[in-house]
Amino acid sequence: MPSRQTLPDILRQHDSGTRGIEYIDGQSDRRRVAYSETLANALGVLHHFQASGMQPGDRVILFTPSTEQFVDGFWACQFGGLVPVPVAVGISDDHRHKLLRIFSLLGNAWIYTDEARMRRLADFGGEAGLKAEVGALLQRCFPVERIDSVATSGAVHESRANDLALIQFSSGSTSDPKGVQLTHANLLTNIGDISTRSELRGDDVMLSWMPLTHDMGLIGMYLSAISMGVDGAVMDTQLFTRRPLLWLEEAHRLGASVLSSPNFGFKHVLKVFRSKGLDDVRLDRVRLIYNGAEPILPEVCREFLEAMAPFGLRHETMFPVYGLAEASLAVTI
């Protein structure tokens, strides 16, 4: 395997095959994108970023509810030497306050978002007495609607292993959000360890409903899938919230072998399963379910595994993990 020093290296390494990521936004709303197409899209988005004035080293807050837009923006940053900063999109004032705090901490960052969110931020600024703060933020917004074509590629900036690759912010639920600065070397080392300890292999299929703004969804599942060059799928988090059983139905359809969920996800699935049940689902191919991102309750694990046993899910698939952003994610699995 050729030496891989940066995140762009892992995408380049798999851009000539047929493997890729499927975006699941509804039961009949799916789009599969090969890694080669992801690379082409990213370079096309990068062209627009650079035309707007973005330079290597600039921070770019990724603030979009679209998983595919997030992915294209993330890789555009990687190939342009920009530093992506994932921030979860929410509808509450707390989410907007968090965005403002992060923008203030970063100092003149760019924001990749959509026009609808820009309008809501403007309304929020007027209502909350933060018109000046929100106005400064809106001046640095790059709306996704500005990208009308990805036919022209941007100029690639060749990053080095110790260059900054990602700033992962803590939730800010107990204090101000803290940005953890992760280099390419940090991430590739941890992704390699995840793959080794999980014994990931070439025929795995990885399915996640966890948001890519969360490090377990981004690093543990999405980037790990690309690093291994295996097929993956990302289910919209809000879709999982509305239809949790669809997660297992999609696992059956895809033949998924690696899943992930925090404790509350298993509880959510069980609650709906008790009232609706599952039909025509087999989970025999599932060999790992990462269980982390919040306290792991053994009784919930046992209840979920017992409920899913008739569908072929084996007891040993539950795979407790612990990680934190400061460690580039995984600490122990």
Helices and strands as residue ranges (DSSP letters): H 7-13, E 20-26, E 29-34, H 35-51, E 59-62, H 67-80, E 83-86, H 93-106, E 110-113, H 115-127, H 131-138, E 141-143, G 144-146, E 164-169, E 179-183, H 184-198, E 205-208, H 215-215, I 216-223, H 224-228, E 231-235, H 237-242, H 245-254, E 258-261, H 263-276, E 288-291, H 298-308, G 309-311, G 315-317, E 318-320, E 322-324, G 325-327, E 329-332
